[in-house]
């Protein structure tokens, strides 16, 4: 029996009492709960060698992050927890450390700048649409890690309403970034989205312990130019998503990718972009790999390739499967 399926007496009871659709809902919810539990599961403090906050701040400044910047961060808390050289002190707590990273990022750009973190909910977009799950931005958790989950719970941040390409923002540009979020449809990363407005205001992207396969900015181009894009990548009809907006249930129709890809496809394409256009600045801060780039520079490079008929979904980038 495949992983994630109900087994034993529970499986027998479910088969008798629930429809196939509800059994699938149970499976998805169990998987989401398991991932969330893994994020917060206690581990021996001695196993951690956290990267110092001061070293992280200094390293980001060397990579070009400045006061007033609008920064979009994709992160892996596990890399940060093992990115230093000294063992964690006896009173070390992971949520406290994660909170300190967030405070440092906010202080680094100051209220004149902005911080944006992806806060996609636990269920995947396709499953959420098929099952008719209502997204509640006030209470739903995230699938993007501990830093985004803590960030979206702050009283001084704003979380967007749609589940697709969901983000949470803070800072001087926050109101501007989310101002016309309800027009970010049917393509969720169109010119009205936080993603594109962040890009056009000169925003920078930080890959903090993750590679390009975790960066949603690689999908800006096909959302902005769906009819000019060299390959058909979206379903021919949009999917309907439900969400809560101040207690009222609303719906939005959004196009989803029909094309599937391997993580290495994205990394291979970005290696091509980096070698040809010099878009990315990468370094190790402690033991943590970090990449910083201007979102507009990446988009411009992707657009230049598109004009030559080259894009992320070309088969030439599928040859490095890992």
C-alpha positions in Angstrom: 0.0 0.0 0.0 1.4 3.4 -0.9 2.5 5.9 1.7 -0.2 8.3 3.0 -3.1 5.8 2.6 -5.2 4.9 5.7 -4.3 1.4 6.9 -5.8 -1.2 9.2 -9.0 -0.7 11.0 -9.1 3.0 10.2 -8.9 2.2 6.4 -11.7 -0.3 6.7 -13.9 2.1 8.6 -13.2 4.9 6.1 -14.0 2.7 3.1 -17.3 1.8 4.6 -18.4 5.3 5.7 -16.7 7.7 3.3 -16.8 8.4 -0.4 -13.6 8.1 -2.5 -13.5 11.9 -2.6 -13.6 12.2 1.2 -11.0 9.5 1.7 -8.7 11.6 -0.6 -9.5 14.6 1.6 -8.4 12.7 4.7 -5.2 11.6 3.0 -4.3 15.2 2.0 -5.1 16.6 5.4 -3.0 13.9 7.1 -0.1 14.7 4.9 -0.4 18.4 5.6 -0.6 17.8 9.3 2.4 15.6 9.2 4.5 18.3 7.4 3.4 20.9 9.9 4.2 18.7 12.8 7.6 18.0 11.3 8.3 21.8 11.1 7.7 22.3 14.9 8.8 18.9 16.1 11.3 19.3 19.0 14.8 18.1 18.3 17.8 17.9 20.6 19.1 21.4 21.0 22.7 20.1 21.0 22.2 19.0 17.4 21.9 22.6 16.2 24.8 24.9 15.2 22.8 28.0 14.3 24.2 30.6 12.0 24.7 33.8 14.0 22.3 36.6 13.3 25.1 39.0 13.0 26.9 36.9 10.4 23.7 36.6 8.4 23.1 40.3 8.5 26.7 41.1 7.5 26.6 38.5 4.7 23.4 39.9 3.2 24.8 43.4 3.3 27.9 42.2 1.4 25.6 40.7 -1.2 23.9 44.0 -1.7 20.9 44.2 0.6 20.5 47.8 1.8 18.2 50.1 3.8 15.1 50.8 1.9 15.2 47.7 -0.2 12.1 45.6 -0.9 13.2 42.0 -0.3 11.4 38.7 -1.1 12.8 35.8 0.8 12.6 32.0 0.1 14.1 30.2 3.0 15.1 26.9 4.6 15.2 27.1 8.4 17.0 23.8 8.6 20.0 25.2 6.8 20.1 28.2 9.1 20.0 25.9 12.2 23.1 24.1 11.0 24.8 26.9 9.2 27.1 28.0 12.1 30.1 26.6 13.9 29.2 26.8 17.5 26.7 24.4 19.2 23.5 26.0 20.3 23.3 27.1 24.0 21.1 25.1 26.4 18.3 27.7 26.3 18.2 27.7 22.5 14.7 27.6 21.0 14.0 27.3 17.3 10.9 29.6 17.1 12.9 32.3 19.1 15.8 32.0 16.6 13.4 32.1 13.6 11.8 35.2 15.1 15.2 36.9 15.5 16.0 36.2 11.8 12.7 37.9 10.8 13.4 40.9 13.1 16.9 41.2 11.6 15.6 41.2 8.0 13.0 43.9 8.9 15.6 46.0 10.6 18.1 45.5 7.8 15.8 47.2 5.2 14.0 49.4 7.8 10.4 50.5 7.6 11.3 52.4 4.5 11.8 49.1 2.7 9.6 46.0 2.6 9.8 42.3 3.4 7.8 39.8 1.4 7.5 36.1 2.2 5.6 33.4 0.3 2.9 31.9 2.5 1.2 29.3 0.3 -1.3 27.2 2.3 -0.5 23.5 3.0 -2.7 22.0 0.2 -1.5 22.2 -3.3 -3.4 24.4 -5.7 -4.8 21.6 -7.8 -6.0 19.7 -4.8 -7.5 22.8 -3.2 -9.5 23.6 -6.4 -10.7 20.0 -6.9 -11.8 19.6 -3.3 -13.4 23.0 -3.0 -11.4 23.9 0.1 -12.0 27.5 1.3 -8.8 29.4 2.0 -8.9 31.5 5.2 -5.9 33.9 5.2 -6.5 34.7 8.8 -6.0 31.2 10.1 -4.6 28.9 7.5 -1.0 27.8 8.0 1.7 27.6 5.3 3.6 25.0 3.4 6.7 27.2 2.9 8.4 26.8 6.3 8.8 28.2 9.8 9.9 31.7 8.9 6.9 32.4 6.6 4.5 30.8 9.2 5.8 33.1 12.0 5.8 36.1 9.7 2.2 35.7 8.6 1.1 35.5 12.2 2.5 38.9 13.1 0.0 41.8 13.7 2.1 44.2 11.6 2.0 42.1 8.4 -0.6 41.8 5.6 -1.4 38.5 4.0 -3.0 38.4 0.5 -6.5 36.9 0.1 -6.0 34.4 -2.7 -4.5 31.0 -2.0 -2.6 30.9 -5.4 0.9 32.4 -5.1 -0.1 33.7 -1.7 2.3 36.1 0.1 2.6 38.1 3.3 4.1 41.6 3.3 5.5 44.2 5.8 7.0 47.6 5.5 6.7 51.0 3.8 5.5 49.6 0.5 3.1 47.0 2.0 -0.1 49.0 1.2 1.1 49.7 -2.4 2.1 46.0 -2.9 -1.4 44.6 -1.9 -3.5 47.6 -3.1 -5.1 45.9 -6.1 -4.5 42.3 -5.2 -8.1 41.4 -6.2 -7.2 42.0 -9.8 -4.4 39.4 -9.7 -6.5 37.0 -11.8 -6.9 35.0 -13.9 -3.1 34.7 -13.9 -2.1 34.9 -10.3 1.2 36.6 -11.0 0.0 39.3 -13.4 0.8 43.0 -13.3 -1.5 43.5 -10.3 0.2 40.9 -8.1 2.6 41.5 -5.3 5.2 39.5 -7.2 5.2 41.8 -10.2 4.9 45.1 -8.3 7.8 44.0 -6.1 9.7 43.3 -9.3 8.9 46.6 -10.9 9.8 48.7 -7.8 13.4 47.3 -8.0 12.8 44.5 -5.4 15.5 42.0 -4.6 15.1 38.2 -4.1 17.0 36.3 -1.4 17.4 32.5 -1.7 18.3 31.8 1.9 19.6 28.2 2.0 17.5 27.1 -1.0 18.0 26.9 -4.8 16.1 28.4 -7.7 13.7 25.5 -7.7 12.1 27.1 -4.6 11.8 30.5 -6.2 8.4 31.3 -7.6 9.8 34.3 -9.4 10.9 32.0 -12.2 7.2 31.9 -13.2 6.6 35.6 -13.6 7.2 35.6 -17.4 4.6 33.0 -18.4 2.0 34.8 -16.2 2.8 38.1 -17.8 3.0 36.9 -21.4 0.8 33.7 -21.5 0.0 34.2 -25.2 3.5 35.1 -26.3 5.2 32.4 -24.3 7.0 29.8 -26.5 5.3 26.8 -24.9 1.7 26.2 -23.8 2.0 25.7 -20.0 -1.5 26.5 -18.6 -4.7 24.5 -18.6 -7.1 25.9 -21.3 -9.7 26.7 -18.6 -9.2 28.3 -15.2 -9.8 26.5 -11.9 -12.1 28.0 -9.3 -10.7 28.8 -5.8 -12.7 29.8 -2.8 -11.4 32.2 -0.1 -12.6 34.1 2.9 -12.5 37.9 2.8 -13.4 39.4 6.2 -15.6 36.5 6.9 -17.4 36.4 3.5 -16.7 33.4 1.2 -15.8 34.6 -2.3 -14.4 32.9 -5.4 -11.7 33.6 -8.0 -11.0 31.8 -11.3 -7.3 31.2 -11.8 -5.2 29.4 -14.4 -2.9 26.6 -13.2 0.1 25.1 -14.8 -0.7 22.0 -16.8 3.0 21.3 -17.5 4.9 19.5 -14.7 8.6 19.8 -14.2 11.4 18.4 -12.1 13.2 20.7 -9.7 16.4 20.2 -11.6 14.8 21.6 -14.7 14.4 25.0 -13.0 18.0 24.9 -11.6 19.4 24.0 -15.0 17.6 26.9 -16.7 18.8 29.3 -14.0 22.3 28.1 -14.4 22.0 28.9 -18.1 20.6 32.4 -17.3 23.3 33.0 -14.7 26.2 32.1 -17.0 24.8 34.1 -19.9 23.5 37.2 -18.2 25.3 37.4 -14.8 22.0 38.0 -12.9 22.8 36.2 -9.7 25.2 36.9 -6.8 25.9 33.9 -4.7 28.0 33.2 -1.6 28.1 31.1 1.5 27.3 32.8 4.8 28.7 30.4 7.3 27.6 27.1 5.8 24.5 28.5 4.3 24.3 29.0 0.5 22.7 32.3 -0.3 21.8 33.9 -3.7 20.6 37.5 -4.2 19.3 39.1 -7.4 17.1 41.8 -8.6 13.8 40.3 -9.7 13.7 42.7 -12.7 17.1 41.5 -13.9 16.0 37.9 -13.9 12.7 38.8 -15.6 14.6 40.8 -18.3 16.9 37.9 -18.9 14.0 35.4 -19.1 12.3 37.8 -21.6 15.4 38.1 -23.8 15.5 34.3 -23.9 11.8 34.1 -24.7 12.3 36.4 -27.8 14.7 33.7 -29.0 12.2 30.9 -28.4 14.0 29.7 -25.3 12.2 29.2 -22.0 12.2 27.2 -18.7 10.2 24.4 -20.2 12.6 23.6 -23.1 13.7 19.9 -23.2 17.4 21.0 -23.3 17.1 21.7 -19.6 15.6 18.3 -18.7 18.8 16.4 -19.2 20.3 16.8 -15.7 17.8 14.8 -13.7 19.1 14.1 -10.2 
